[in-house]
Amino acid sequence: MMRRLLILLACLAFVPIQAEAQPRRALLIEGKQTLTQKVLTRPGATLHATPGAAQSRQIPGFTLYHVYARQGSGADAWIEVGRDAQGATEGWMREERAVPWNQTMVLSFTNPAGRQRTMFFADGQAVRRIILSRDMAAAAAAARNASDGQVIALEPENWVDITRNFYLLPALNAEEVENERGERMRLIEVASAPAERRTPAPARDPLADFRGALVFVVDSTLSMQPYLDRTREALRNVMARIGDTALRDRFRFGLIAYRDAMDGNPQLQYVVRTFARPDFGQPASAILPQIAAVNAATDSNDAFDEDAIAGLKAAIDDIDWSGVSARFIMLVTDAGTRDANDPRSSTHLGIPEIRDLLKQQRIAALALHLLTPEGRNNHSRARGQWRELTRFEGASEPLYFPIQNGDVAAFGQTVEQITEALLRQVAAITGVSIQQLRAPANVQPTPQAQGLEVVAQAMRLAYLGRVQETAAPDIVRSFTTDRDLSDPNRANVEVRVLLTRDQLSDLRSALRLVIEQANAGRLQPQTVFANIRNAALAAARDPRRIGNLATLGAAFGEYLDGLPYRSQVMELTERNWLELQSGGQRELLNALEAKLRLYEEYAATPSLWTQLGSGNDPGSAVFPVPLDQLP
């Protein structure tokens, strides 16, 4: 029996064990641990089952592929490719029919309202000469009007909104150029790759469904009752003028009230409350009874600043903007807002973060700032906050309207003027004739009034870009800049980095690690870098990348390496950290904490994410994060 058992065991020892097949992975970029090799196909590229196979199928130009294998060299070099990095290969193509695109840097157009359309040049030196010329605007105008073939494409007339009609405008290379006037801009080599070509819809009035909405976000603390009453009166007056007109089906109003952290004070009743939402299923006047109950608090809050950002955040989250083309928020307040690091802030977002969220949702913010005598010590701080919040690309001035001395009559007149200006813009866009709206006075238009026209035009271009499914121009390879050559103060494209959900999750984890270790070492700042290094190693981050943590950037993923943006955080050394001292260190950490909350908002907003390729892995969905929002 024992002999028979030994023979059986011996036989088993020689039975080969079938190893579980490991899924293939795309090739890594040389020197990287997580970044895969990527290419964009040139027009005319073909896929083959094997290198050199006679049968092939043509694939669209500028398709994004991951590289799985390489074979041959020179003119006979081939690459095996797939739409994702998880193992689904599609075939082989000649390497010369692809453009390397290892750094996932992309461009997105800003809304073209108020600026010249972006030019794409065949030659980078032509762009450089314009930037360095004595009169850049004149040189740009000459290039725009020339017929020498240097300008090979123009930005579409309508806005191509990357968050609604995703497209790839990959940046293959970027460098910063500065002229003798001190004007800096990025010279960028790009290729265009619309993610999907759609068959145009049947011809119809492109503005048939254009609608607008204005949501009031009002401070309802103790001092605000006269202004709440006057807002109601202004809306009643506007309703009376548009009640029986064609515009009544084109515009709606909403109202959100905010106060401050209650901190055990039940008299404040709420931090934020939505009283009325824009509802095209109800008459426009349905808002009037809904806002009748909006009254000021009966007790004062703890400080002059309030939680205005909570009201703005509610206007993003609690309002269904999906059927609204022209989206406006009007903030009404006599105070500033709590900062992101304020323990009484309910959102822990700052002005830069809430402005970015508004921008992602294509909402324009206006602010009516009541300069009451009681708030004189708060005016300067609040003015800076609200001017920053209401900056709009293309407008020469922020959409900020100060009301001197908090005069109630002047406030009411301003509310009605702004509301009617928005209604007139919607009427003009849709071709609706409204005699009941008062014509603007025969006075020189203010920068704010001109700004409202730019905003309305931007909303129109964005709407037309969506309904007409405008795509990025088809370009083989070209050069452009990130600033308007006719006016370098205006951005014409925004540089972004294409991050996957997994990469954003990794970025959030790294940022959280840095913040936690820095906060833990506040009493011993000289230990912070060592603690970050040890914690990063314990979290299984790449030890070769972390090394001795010469700069803080080593604690973050390699997908941020080499991006053309200036970052105090990524380049921060231990010596820099100690030189900041406690005040500067706290300011830096506050900014990082606000970034972390912004990334959490990105992650929680499904509409921002696009699934590329044939895979359905949620972690591989992508969102183009603006470079300005990186650490």
C-alpha positions in Angstrom: 0.0 0.0 0.0 2.8 2.4 1.0 4.7 1.6 -2.3 1.5 2.2 -4.4 1.0 5.6 -2.6 4.6 6.6 -3.2 4.3 5.8 -6.9 1.1 7.8 -7.1 2.8 10.8 -5.4 5.7 10.5 -7.8 3.4 10.6 -10.8 1.6 13.6 -9.4 4.9 15.4 -8.9 5.4 15.3 -12.7 1.9 16.4 -13.7 2.3 19.9 -15.0 0.1 22.4 -13.1 -1.8 24.7 -15.5 -1.0 28.3 -14.5 -3.9 30.7 -14.7 -3.5 32.9 -17.7 -2.5 36.4 -16.9 -4.2 39.2 -18.9 -1.9 41.0 -21.2 -1.0 44.6 -20.4 0.1 47.4 -22.6 3.8 48.3 -22.8 5.1 50.7 -20.2 6.8 53.9 -21.2 10.6 53.6 -20.6 11.5 54.5 -17.1 7.8 54.5 -15.9 6.1 52.1 -13.6 2.4 52.7 -14.4 2.2 54.8 -17.6 1.5 52.9 -20.8 2.7 53.7 -24.4 0.0 55.4 -26.5 -0.3 56.4 -30.1 -2.7 58.3 -32.3 -3.4 56.9 -35.7 -2.6 59.0 -38.8 -5.3 59.2 -41.6 -5.0 56.2 -43.8 -3.8 53.8 -41.1 -4.7 50.1 -41.4 -5.0 47.2 -39.0 -3.6 43.7 -39.9 -4.0 40.4 -38.1 -0.2 39.9 -38.2 2.7 42.2 -39.3 2.7 42.4 -43.1 -0.6 40.4 -43.5 -2.2 41.2 -46.9 -5.7 41.6 -45.6 -6.4 44.8 -43.6 -9.1 47.2 -42.5 -8.8 50.9 -42.5 -9.3 52.8 -39.2 -10.2 56.4 -38.6 -7.5 58.9 -38.3 -6.5 60.1 -34.8 -7.9 57.0 -33.0 -6.2 56.6 -29.6 -4.5 53.2 -29.1 -2.3 51.5 -26.5 0.8 49.7 -27.6 1.2 46.0 -26.7 4.1 44.8 -28.7 6.7 46.1 -31.2 8.4 44.2 -34.1 10.9 45.2 -36.7 12.6 48.6 -37.2 12.8 51.5 -39.5 10.3 51.5 -42.4 9.4 47.9 -41.5 8.5 48.6 -37.8 5.1 47.3 -36.6 3.1 47.8 -33.4 0.4 45.7 -31.9 -2.4 47.9 -30.5 -5.6 47.9 -28.5 -8.2 50.5 -27.5 -7.6 50.1 -23.8 -4.7 48.9 -21.6 -6.4 45.8 -20.1 -5.5 43.3 -22.8 -8.0 43.7 -25.6 -5.8 43.9 -28.7 -7.1 44.6 -32.2 -4.2 43.9 -34.5 -1.0 45.3 -35.9 -0.2 48.5 -37.8 2.8 50.1 -39.3 4.5 52.3 -36.7 5.0 55.1 -39.2 1.2 55.4 -39.5 0.9 56.4 -35.8 2.0 59.5 -33.8 3.4 58.8 -30.2 1.2 60.4 -27.5 2.6 59.2 -24.2 1.8 62.3 -22.2 -2.0 62.6 -21.8 -2.1 66.4 -22.1 -5.1 67.8 -24.0 -6.5 71.1 -25.0 -10.1 72.3 -24.6 -11.5 75.4 -26.3 -12.7 78.2 -24.1 -16.0 79.8 -25.2 -15.1 82.0 -28.2 -17.5 84.8 -27.2 -15.5 88.1 -27.1 -12.3 86.9 -28.8 -10.9 85.8 -32.1 -11.2 82.2 -33.2 -8.1 80.1 -32.6 -5.8 79.7 -35.5 -3.9 76.4 -36.2 -0.6 76.8 -38.1 1.4 74.4 -40.2 4.7 75.6 -38.8 5.6 76.3 -35.2 8.2 78.9 -36.2 5.4 81.0 -37.8 3.6 81.1 -34.5 6.9 81.9 -32.7 7.5 84.9 -35.0 4.1 86.3 -34.3 4.6 86.0 -30.5 8.0 87.7 -30.7 6.9 90.4 -33.2 6.8 94.1 -32.1 3.0 94.2 -32.8 1.6 90.8 -32.0 -2.0 91.7 -32.8 -1.2 93.2 -36.2 1.0 90.1 -37.1 -1.9 87.8 -36.0 -4.4 89.8 -38.1 -2.1 89.6 -41.1 -1.7 85.8 -40.7 -5.5 85.4 -40.4 -6.1 87.2 -43.7 -3.2 85.7 -45.6 -3.6 83.1 -48.3 -0.2 81.5 -48.0 -1.5 78.3 -46.4 0.2 78.9 -43.1 -3.1 78.8 -41.2 -4.5 75.4 -41.9 -7.6 75.4 -39.7 -9.7 77.6 -37.5 -11.6 76.9 -34.3 -15.3 76.3 -35.0 -17.5 79.3 -34.8 -19.7 77.7 -32.1 -18.3 76.5 -28.9 -17.1 72.9 -28.7 -17.9 72.0 -25.0 -15.6 69.2 -24.0 -17.8 68.2 -21.1 -20.8 67.6 -23.4 -19.2 66.6 -26.7 -16.0 65.0 -25.7 -13.1 65.3 -28.1 -9.4 64.8 -28.1 -7.1 67.7 -28.9 -3.9 66.1 -27.8 -0.9 68.3 -27.0 2.1 66.5 -28.4 4.6 69.1 -27.2 4.4 72.4 -25.3 6.9 75.1 -24.4 6.6 78.5 -22.9 7.6 81.5 -25.0 8.1 85.0 -23.6 8.3 88.1 -25.7 10.1 91.4 -24.9 6.9 92.8 -23.4 6.9 90.1 -20.8 3.9 88.3 -22.3 4.1 84.6 -21.7 2.2 82.0 -23.6 2.5 78.3 -24.4 3.4 77.3 -28.0 1.7 73.9 -28.4 2.0 71.2 -31.0 -1.4 69.5 -31.3 -3.4 67.0 -33.3 -7.2 66.8 -33.5 -9.2 63.7 -32.8 -12.9 63.9 -32.3 -14.0 60.9 -30.2 -17.0 60.1 -32.4 -18.4 61.4 -35.7 -22.2 61.8 -35.6 -24.6 62.0 -38.5 -26.0 65.5 -38.5 -29.6 65.8 -37.3 -32.3 66.8 -39.7 -32.4 70.5 -40.4 -34.6 72.5 -38.0 -34.4 75.8 -36.1 -31.3 75.3 -34.1 -32.5 77.7 -31.4 -36.0 76.2 -31.1 -35.4 74.8 -27.6 -33.2 77.5 -26.3 -34.2 78.4 -22.7 -32.8 80.5 -19.9 -33.0 80.4 -16.1 -31.9 82.7 -13.3 -31.5 81.4 -9.8 -31.2 84.0 -7.0 -28.8 82.9 -4.2 -29.7 85.3 -1.4 -28.3 86.0 2.0 -31.2 85.7 4.4 -29.4 86.7 7.6 -30.7 89.2 10.1 -30.0 92.4 8.1 -31.5 91.3 4.8 -35.2 91.7 5.1 -35.5 94.9 3.0 -33.6 93.3 0.2 -35.6 90.1 0.3 -38.8 92.2 0.0 -37.4 94.2 -2.9 -36.3 91.0 -4.7 -39.9 89.7 -4.5 -41.2 93.0 -5.8 -38.7 93.0 -8.7 -39.8 89.5 -9.7 -43.5 90.5 -9.5 -42.7 93.5 -11.8 -40.8 91.3 -14.3 -43.7 88.7 -14.3 -46.2 91.4 -15.1 -44.2 92.5 -18.1 -43.6 89.0 -19.6 -46.8 87.2 -18.4 -48.6 87.1 -21.7 -45.6 87.2 -24.1 -43.8 84.5 -26.0 -40.9 84.8 -23.6 -42.9 83.3 -20.8 -42.1 79.9 -22.2 -38.4 80.6 -22.6 -37.3 81.7 -19.1 -37.7 80.6 -15.5 -36.5 81.7 -12.0 -35.5 80.0 -8.8 -34.4 81.1 -5.4 -32.1 79.6 -2.7 -31.5 81.3 0.6 -28.5 80.8 2.8 -27.4 81.8 6.3 -24.5 80.5 8.3 -23.4 77.6 10.6 -26.0 77.2 13.2 -23.6 76.1 16.0 -26.4 75.2 18.3 -28.4 78.3 17.6 -31.8 77.1 16.4 -32.9 80.7 15.6 -30.9 80.5 12.4 -33.1 77.6 11.3 -30.9 76.5 8.3 -27.6 76.9 6.6 -29.2 76.7 3.1 -32.7 76.1 1.9 -34.1 75.9 -1.7 -37.4 77.7 -1.9 -38.0 77.6 -5.7 -36.6 75.8 -8.7 -36.9 76.8 -12.3 -39.7 74.6 -13.6 -40.8 74.8 -17.2 -43.7 72.6 -16.4 -45.3 75.4 -14.4 -46.1 79.0 -15.3 -43.3 81.5 -14.8 -45.3 83.2 -12.1 -45.5 80.0 -10.0 -42.3 81.2 -8.2 -44.1 84.1 -6.5 -46.1 82.1 -3.9 -43.1 79.8 -3.4 -40.8 82.6 -2.3 -43.4 84.4 -0.2 -42.1 82.6 2.9 -38.5 83.8 2.5 -37.7 86.0 5.4 -34.6 87.1 7.2 -33.4 85.3 10.3 -34.5 86.6 13.7 -31.1 86.2 15.3 -27.6 87.2 14.2 -24.9 84.8 13.2 -21.5 84.6 14.9 -19.4 86.7 12.4 -19.9 89.0 9.5 -18.8 86.4 6.9 -21.5 83.8 6.1 -21.7 80.5 4.3 -22.4 81.9 0.8 -20.6 79.0 -0.8 -23.1 76.6 0.6 -25.8 78.5 -1.2 -23.8 78.5 -4.5 -23.1 74.8 -4.1 -26.9 74.2 -3.6 -27.5 76.1 -6.8 -25.3 73.6 -8.6 -26.5 70.4 -6.9 -30.2 71.1 -6.2 -31.3 72.7 -9.5 -31.9 70.6 -12.6 -30.1 72.6 -15.2 -30.4 69.9 -17.9 -33.0 71.6 -20.0 -31.6 75.1 -19.5 -29.3 76.6 -22.2 -28.6 80.0 -20.6 -27.7 79.4 -17.0 -27.3 82.3 -14.5 -26.9 82.7 -10.7 -27.4 86.0 -9.0 -25.8 86.2 -5.6 -27.3 88.9 -3.3 -25.3 89.6 -0.1 -23.9 92.3 2.2 -21.0 90.2 3.4 -18.2 87.9 2.3 -18.0 84.2 2.6 -16.2 81.8 4.9 -13.0 80.4 3.5 -12.4 76.7 2.7 -10.4 76.2 5.9 -13.0 77.9 8.1 -14.3 75.2 10.6 -17.8 76.7 10.2 -17.9 76.2 6.4 -20.3 73.5 5.5 -18.6 72.7 2.2 -15.0 73.5 2.9 -14.7 74.8 -0.7 -13.1 78.1 -1.5 -13.8 80.7 -4.2 -11.5 79.0 -6.8 -13.1 75.6 -6.3 -16.7 76.8 -6.4 -15.9 78.9 -9.5 -14.4 75.8 -11.2 -17.6 73.8 -10.4 -19.8 76.5 -11.8 -17.6 76.6 -14.9 -17.8 72.8 -15.4 -21.6 73.2 -15.3 -21.6 76.2 -17.7 -23.2 78.5 -15.1 -22.5 82.2 -15.1 -22.4 83.9 -11.7 -23.3 87.5 -11.0 -22.9 89.2 -7.6 -24.9 92.1 -6.1 -22.8 93.3 -3.2 -24.6 95.6 -0.7 -22.0 98.0 0.6 -23.9 98.8 3.8 -22.2 101.1 6.4 -22.4 98.2 9.0 -20.1 96.1 6.8 -17.5 98.7 6.0 -14.7 96.6 7.6 -15.7 93.6 5.5 -16.2 95.4 2.1 -12.6 95.0 0.8 -12.4 91.3 1.6 -15.9 90.5 0.2 -15.2 92.6 -2.9 -12.1 90.5 -3.8 -14.1 87.3 -3.3 -17.1 88.3 -5.4 -15.0 89.8 -8.2 -13.0 86.5 -8.4 -16.2 84.5 -8.4 -17.8 86.4 -11.2 -15.0 86.5 -13.7 -16.2 85.2 -17.0 -13.9 84.3 -20.0 -14.3 87.0 -22.6 -15.8 89.6 -20.4 -13.5 92.6 -19.7 -14.8 93.0 -16.2 -16.2 90.6 -13.5 -20.1 90.5 -13.3 -19.9 92.3 -10.0 -22.4 95.0 -9.1 -21.7 97.0 -6.0 -24.7 98.8 -4.4 -23.3 101.9 -2.7 -24.5 102.4 0.9 -26.7 99.3 0.5 -29.4 101.6 -0.9 -32.6 99.5 -1.2 -34.0 101.6 -4.1 -30.8 101.3 -6.1 -30.6 97.6 -5.3 -34.2 97.0 -6.6 -33.5 99.0 -9.8 -30.3 97.0 -10.4 -32.1 93.7 -9.9 -34.7 94.6 -12.4 -32.2 96.0 -14.9 -30.1 92.9 -14.8 -33.0 90.6 -15.0 -34.5 92.4 -18.0 -31.1 92.6 -19.7 -30.9 88.8 -19.4 -34.5 88.4 -20.7 -33.7 90.8 -23.6 -30.6 88.7 -24.5 -32.7 85.5 -24.6 -35.4 87.2 -26.6 -32.8 88.4 -29.1 -31.2 85.0 -29.4 -34.5 83.2 -30.0 -36.0 86.0 -32.2 -38.9 86.7 -29.7 -40.1 90.3 -29.9 -40.9 91.6 -26.4 -42.3 95.1 -26.3 -43.1 95.0 -22.6 -39.4 95.0 -21.6 -38.1 98.4 -21.0 -35.4 99.5 -23.5 -32.1 100.3 -21.9 -31.5 104.0 -21.1 -29.6 106.1 -23.7 -26.4 105.9 -21.7 -22.9 104.6 -22.3 -23.0 100.8 -21.5 -21.1 99.8 -18.4 -18.4 97.1 -18.6 -20.8 94.9 -16.6 -23.6 95.4 -19.1 -21.2 94.6 -21.9 -20.1 91.6 -19.9 -23.7 90.4 -19.8 -23.8 90.6 -23.6 -20.6 88.5 -23.8 -22.1 85.9 -21.4 -25.3 85.7 -23.4 -23.4 85.2 -26.6 -21.2 82.6 -25.0 -24.4 80.7 -23.9 -25.7 80.9 -27.5 -22.5 79.5 -28.9 -22.4 76.8 -26.3 -26.0 75.8 -27.1 -25.5 75.8 -30.9 -22.3 73.8 -30.4 -24.3 71.1 -28.6 -27.4 70.9 -30.8 -25.4 71.1 -34.0 -22.9 68.6 -32.5 -19.9 70.8 -33.5 -16.6 68.9 -33.4 -13.0 70.0 -33.1 -11.4 70.8 -36.5 -9.7 67.9 -38.3 -6.0 68.6 -38.2 -3.2 66.3 -39.2 -0.6 68.1 -37.0 -0.3 71.8 -36.2 0.7 74.5 -33.8 -1.2 77.0 -31.8 -1.0 79.0 -28.5 -3.0 78.9 -25.3 -3.6 82.7 -25.5 -5.5 84.9 -28.0 -2.7 86.3 -30.2 -4.9 89.5 -30.7 -5.3 89.9 -26.9 -2.9 87.8 -24.8 -4.9 88.5 -21.7 -7.6 86.1 -22.9 -7.2 82.4 -23.0 -8.4 80.7 -26.2 -7.6 77.1 -25.1 -7.3 75.5 -21.7 -4.5 73.0 -21.2 -5.7 69.9 -19.3 -4.4 66.5 -18.4 -6.5 63.5 -19.2 -6.7 61.5 -16.0 -8.5 58.2 -15.5 -10.8 57.6 -12.5 -8.0 55.4 -11.0 -5.4 58.1 -11.5 -7.7 60.7 -9.8 -8.3 58.3 -7.0 -4.5 57.9 -6.6 -4.1 61.7 -6.7 -6.6 62.1 -4.0 -4.9 59.4 -1.9 -1.5 61.0 -2.3 -2.9 64.5 -1.5 -4.7 63.1 1.6 -1.4 61.4 2.8 0.6 64.7 2.4 -2.1 66.7 4.3 -2.4 64.2 7.1 1.4 64.0 7.7 1.9 67.7 7.4 -0.9 68.4 9.9 0.5 65.7 12.3 4.0 67.4 12.2 2.8 71.0 12.8 4.7 71.1 16.1 7.8 69.6 14.5 7.9 70.8 10.9 11.4 69.4 10.4 9.9 65.8 10.6 7.2 66.4 7.9 9.1 65.3 4.8 10.5 62.2 6.6 7.0 61.3 7.8 5.5 61.8 4.3 8.2 59.5 2.8 7.6 56.8 5.4 3.9 56.9 5.0 4.2 56.8 1.2 6.4 53.8 1.4 4.0 52.1 3.8 1.1 52.8 1.3 3.1 50.8 -1.3 3.9 53.7 -3.5 6.9 53.3 -5.8 10.1 53.4 -3.6 12.3 54.1 -6.6 10.2 57.2 -7.4 10.0 58.4 -3.7 13.7 58.0 -3.0 14.7 60.5 -0.4 11.7 62.7 -1.3 13.9 65.5 -2.7 10.7 67.3 -3.7 7.1 66.9 -2.6 6.2 65.9 -6.2 7.8 62.5 -5.7 4.9 61.6 -3.4 2.5 61.9 -6.3 1.9 59.8 -9.4 4.2 59.9 -12.4 1.3 61.0 -14.6 2.0 64.5 -13.4 5.6 64.5 -14.5 6.7 67.0 -17.2 3.4 68.8 -17.5 3.9 72.5 -18.6 2.6 74.2 -15.4 4.3 75.9 -12.5 3.6 74.3 -9.2 4.9 75.4 -5.8 3.7 72.1 -4.4 5.3 69.7 -6.8 8.7 71.5 -6.7 8.6 72.1 -2.9 11.8 70.9 -1.1 12.2 70.3 2.6 14.1 73.6 2.9 11.3 75.5 1.1 8.8 73.9 3.5 10.8 75.1 6.6 11.3 78.6 5.1 7.5 79.0 4.8 7.2 78.9 8.6 3.9 78.2 10.3 1.8 80.8 8.6 2.9 79.9 5.1 2.7 76.2 5.8 -0.9 76.6 7.0 -1.8 78.6 3.9 -0.3 75.9 1.6 -2.2 73.1 3.5 -5.5 75.1 3.2 -5.0 75.3 -0.5 -4.3 71.5 -0.7 -7.4 70.7 1.4 -9.5 72.8 -1.0 -8.0 70.9 -4.0 -8.8 67.6 -2.4 -12.5 68.6 -1.9 -12.6 69.7 -5.5 -11.3 66.3 -6.7 -13.9 64.6 -4.6 -16.6 66.7 -6.4 -15.1 65.6 -9.8 -15.2 62.0 -8.7 -18.8 62.3 -7.6 -20.1 63.9 -10.9 -20.7 61.1 -13.4 -21.5 63.5 -16.3 -17.8 64.7 -16.3 -16.4 61.2 -17.2 -16.1 59.6 -20.6 -15.3 55.9 -21.4 -12.8 55.6 -24.2 -12.1 52.5 -26.1 -14.0 49.2 -26.0 -13.6 48.4 -22.3 -16.1 49.1 -19.6 -13.7 49.3 -16.6 -15.0 52.2 -14.5 -11.5 53.0 -13.4 -10.4 53.7 -17.0 -13.0 56.4 -17.7 -11.3 59.7 -18.2 -11.9 63.4 -17.3 -9.7 66.3 -18.7 -8.6 68.0 -15.5 -7.5 71.6 -16.0 -3.8 72.1 -15.3 -4.7 75.1 -13.1 -6.5 72.7 -10.7 -3.5 70.3 -10.2 -1.6 70.5 -6.9 
